[in-house]
């Protein structure tokens, strides 16, 4: 029987500059979901990539004395490097300058033209080069771009239009019928009011620059960068290239995006799909922004945190954990290094690290590391075992609601419970009193709990989970499945725990640093 499929995407990133923590955030959320679904037995397609066309890229290349293609080829490197350092397990990396994508975009443009949903007209309006967007006069901020504050230009050009207005009612109905489509709920409400306010046809071609995919039947025009970019989700799934793959993975299960690109994903993209007669993605999840000193972190303002530096200093897993644990997915959060260090010292070094460190140290001391069999469980053991074995279901519910933070809170609840159990069961007293059967039961209960925890943190902290697995003396981490977190007494007989360096050394907090 074929496995259930799961298709998750990140936005494709502009190559006008190097990635920052905000981009890492979109990608880490997607990676966590991809890993969790793989662990749960799904056949996963996880797509990320780069958005390489448009005036902004053309301009960035010109300023650096490169051709746009040379510029893109160079700028893809830092994204791929960062994803490698962050252990991002993408299955495919799409670049919008790839032949496969150009073919799909042109075919779709032609198809919508043939069916009368794309037509030729004129466009006049205020245009911000930086945002690649036209704005109505009423939306300008003191005559400048409402997004980035840069001056806007008045442009008049011949342009092809996409008949979005035609799909307004159909899309509204879809959003109302499918409450899970746009998350969080407050974003859905915003989208509904926006559509109810009336959707204009959108301009989908440009003649004022060249760096884009040519309109197949009118090469003076290049296709609007957002029309081009959104289609990446279909190119990546083999649309018009591999029917079987498309049938398997489309519609996408989830598009992860930031709140700034909600309208593109929740209005324009679904309308394009309705026009194509394709099913809509099951969910679009819009996360909030990481702020720095109260301002949105952004490449263009230079207010950024370089994820490479954080990874070097604190490790990829700590960064992944912090970003997913610190804020609820839809909300904004202020990024400070102090907060990261606090999480590292508290949740990682103190709670998780200590649980493992204490358990392994006692195992070495009392049993030379050899994992014992448990005897009869007392009430304390039964209660911890129940909590540990019930954890997967709670985590699953949270993840399916895309409440990743809550999933982590629940795992840490059991970590806290296990630490408390050590104090309550007092293995040192049992050792002193020569109660060796009881001592075996206590240690085995702790080890099994740690094993369950290792499985459940692996989507968020893959490297740490593997290290814990190794310390537990277990092999074949790659064949672990979610089922292993629902079973007890799984530690292989005759195996021994290994002593290792602490997983998370404490970091000293320097006052005033952020
Ligand atoms: N190229 C478009 C997306 C096309 S998808 C078909 C784009 N690229 S981007 O590089 O500017 O941004 C990519 C993602 O990073 C967006 O989801 C955006 O919300 C996210 N972030 C950019 N800055 C951010 C923060 N400061 N914090 C969190 N995420 C933010 O938009």
Boltz pocket constraint, residues with backbone or C-beta under 6 A from the ligand:
constraints:
  - pocket:
      binder: B
      contacts: [[A, 10], [A, 11], [A, 12], [A, 13], [A, 14], [A, 21], [A, 22], [A, 23], [A, 25], [A, 26], [A, 51], [A, 226], [A, 229], [A, 230], [A, 231], [A, 232], [A, 256], [A, 257], [A, 258], [A, 259], [A, 260], [A, 261], [A, 287], [A, 288], [A, 289], [A, 290], [A, 291], [A, 296], [A, 297], [A, 298]]
      max_distance: 6.0
